[in-house]
């Protein structure tokens, strides 16, 4: 085991629709490892990943403090993801059997938006140490957030059958979140209660709260979340969960206060920022939504939903600030690179690109695709036909000043708060 271990993300929740604790996204309270804990100890939830020293002290720690592993940790802390990944690879060439270094590399690959490489690195860590809890829980979370909930369940159930791991509350909490994401609420409750029987832990209460909320029992969910808060009043993920429950109870002002509190406690909470963005979109505060979703996208570059909502917030401001069209187009392109068949991205990108004469051909292609989507309204099809005629005329005519901003797609800027750790919606 190495001396330097980045905190594990044990889960997440999002407030979107019926899913979880993020505004317009997937779900589950996020968990991060505390500083100075052994690698095999499941980290508690509520903090954004930040490198910490962990594991064996003494000579190995001193050696690691001056090597590429420590350099990688420092780069990670500074948000220099590629530099961190390069340093961890150097460390692995020196110490190829270091499961902690593999884990650090995997977590960094996630920050780079490379879900497949992150998955491979987590799996490599588990080949080195089959009971490496941070890698187990992160791999399961990643599988769940990339639409592989059944695989996540298999990983966690297999781990829970190991005598050395069956008493780890973090595994059961992650299993609860995974079962809930798959719609297996009875199994999700059972796993959360098992975690609670092992330790009176805030993450277990949060998991139970999210199960109750998924069942529509939001007053019960509120009581469970308050139980978590009594154990740790400064736990950001608990405030996200309370905000989600308040939102579902129709108490939007209280939801906003909880999300603000979560962001203040942990500025690295993508769930808090994504939910603040969702509320801002609902209030048509597009500048506020842009700020919040930009922060969420910086923290989780692989999450498609946050990037899509950022694009929508930018597009909604084009009438007041035509320069936003270029930024909106870039954000839509980033979404399409990960989710090429996402209807909102196809239509939104088409309208955004239609503002740029140089992108007329690409805009026309996307708008035609949008027109053929089964859920495109007759009104929007009419608007598309009109815009396609303009684009075809522009292609034949000499360059001229732009005709002015075009309204965004009528698909709008939908979405509500999301559950923690649910960001990703199956596409990363």
Secondary structure, 3 states (H helix, E strand, C coil): CCCEEECCCCCCEEECCCCCCEECCCCCCCECCCCCCCCCCCCCECCCCCEEECCCCCHHHHHHCCCHHHHHHHHHHCCCHHHHHHHHHHHHHHCCCCHHHHHHHHHHHHHCCCHHHHHHHHHHHHHHCCCCHHHHHHHHHHHHHCCCHHHHHHHHHHHHCCCCCCCCHHHHHHHHHHHHHCCCHHHHHHHHHHHHHHCCCHHHHHHHHHHHHHCCCHHHHHHHHHHHHHHCCCCHHHHHHHHHHHHHCCCHHHHHHHHHHHHHHCCCCHHHHHHHHHHHHHCCCHHHHHHHHHHHHHHCCCCHHHHHHHHHHHHCCCCCCCCHHHHHHHHHHHHHHHCCCCHHHHHHHHHHHCCCHHHHHHHHHHHHHHHHCCCCCHHHHHHHHHHHHHHHHHHHCCCCCCCCCCCCCCCCCCCCEEEECCCCCCCC
